[in-house]
Amino acid sequence: MKQKNYYKNQARIHKALANESRLMIVDKLNEKESSVGELTEMIGLDQSTVSKHLSVLLSAGIVDYRKEKNVVYYKLLTPCIIDMFDCACKVLDK
């Protein structure tokens, strides 16, 4: 049997993904590394909201960032997380 921390960490990841906007951000970052400004344009939210969502995803270990001059670029750390999206769609199709 797996340790309790395993399930606790799984729940933390799922909680971070349990938001429509964060799912959209993860999907966009699966396509390409992006700045907050680019993500703001792509998903139609204001910059402060996108930054807050990115902070949640960063804390969960789903995304990471790098700085280039005055711009921060975010990337998806584990693209296999998209497999969870595909699995959820299969559940919805039943």
C-alpha positions in Angstrom: 0.0 0.0 0.0 1.2 3.5 -0.8 2.0 5.9 1.9 -0.4 8.6 3.0 1.9 11.4 1.6 1.5 9.9 -1.9 -2.3 10.6 -1.8 -1.8 13.9 -0.1 0.5 15.0 -2.9 -1.9 13.6 -5.6 -4.7 15.7 -4.0 -2.5 18.8 -4.1 -1.9 18.4 -7.8 -5.6 17.8 -8.5 -6.6 20.8 -6.5 -4.2 23.0 -8.5 -5.9 21.7 -11.7 -9.4 22.0 -10.4 -10.0 25.4 -12.1 -11.1 26.0 -15.7 -8.6 28.9 -16.2 -5.7 26.9 -14.8 -6.6 24.0 -17.1 -6.6 26.4 -20.1 -3.2 27.8 -18.9 -1.7 24.2 -18.7 -3.1 23.4 -22.2 -1.5 26.6 -23.6 1.8 25.9 -21.9 1.7 22.4 -23.4 1.8 24.0 -26.8 4.6 26.5 -26.0 6.5 28.4 -23.3 4.7 31.7 -22.8 4.9 34.9 -20.8 2.1 36.2 -18.5 1.2 38.7 -21.2 0.9 36.0 -23.9 -1.2 33.9 -21.6 -3.4 36.9 -20.8 -4.1 37.4 -24.5 -4.7 33.7 -25.2 -7.2 33.0 -22.5 -8.8 36.5 -22.0 -8.2 37.1 -18.3 -6.5 40.1 -16.8 -2.8 39.9 -15.9 -3.2 39.8 -12.2 -5.6 36.8 -12.4 -3.3 34.9 -14.7 -0.4 35.6 -12.4 -2.3 34.2 -9.4 -3.2 31.1 -11.4 0.4 30.6 -12.4 1.4 30.9 -8.7 -0.9 28.1 -7.8 0.5 25.9 -10.6 4.1 26.8 -9.7 3.5 25.9 -6.0 2.1 22.5 -7.1 5.2 21.8 -9.2 3.2 21.8 -12.5 5.0 24.7 -14.1 8.3 26.4 -13.9 9.6 29.7 -15.1 12.7 31.5 -16.4 13.5 35.2 -16.6 14.8 36.8 -19.8 15.5 40.5 -19.1 12.2 41.9 -17.9 10.0 39.1 -19.1 9.1 35.9 -17.2 8.4 32.8 -19.4 6.5 29.9 -18.0 6.7 26.3 -19.2 4.9 23.1 -18.4 7.3 20.8 -16.4 5.5 17.5 -17.1 3.7 17.4 -20.4 2.3 14.0 -19.5 -0.2 15.9 -17.3 -2.2 16.4 -20.5 -2.9 12.7 -20.4 -5.1 13.4 -17.4 -7.1 15.8 -19.6 -7.6 13.0 -22.2 -8.7 10.6 -19.5 -11.2 13.1 -18.1 -12.7 13.5 -21.6 -13.1 9.7 -21.8 -15.0 9.7 -18.5 -17.3 12.6 -19.9 -17.9 10.7 -23.1 -19.6 7.7 -21.2 
